[in-house]
Amino acid sequence: QLETLEQEEQERLELRAHPIERRTHMVSHQHGMTVTKTLWEGEAEPRCWSFSYGRAELRGLLPEGASLLLLRVLACRWAVPPGLIFPSIDTEGHLCTSSY
């Protein structure tokens, strides 16, 4: 019964004249989860958007941190069960599926 309560992800790309930084913050609450994405491009003002998902939609959710842990377990076992599919959140913050 493991559950993601909160997760922060940061990505930064250093280009000479145009650095890009992306942050994703996921937080669990009583009714589900809210995902907030923030994007900084160069000197422009940051853009921010949020998505909220209900508990029913997120049943079995496998966020980035949990996915890395699962990949390590599967590598140690040298086996991937057939049809291993989980709900996930893509880089834009939308609900999608991950299959292994």
Secondary structure by P-SEA (a helix, b strand, c coil): cccccbbbbbbbbbcccbbbbbbbbbbbccccbbbbbbbbcccccbbbbbbbbccccccccccaaaaaaaaaaaaaaccccccbbbbbbcccbbbbbbcc
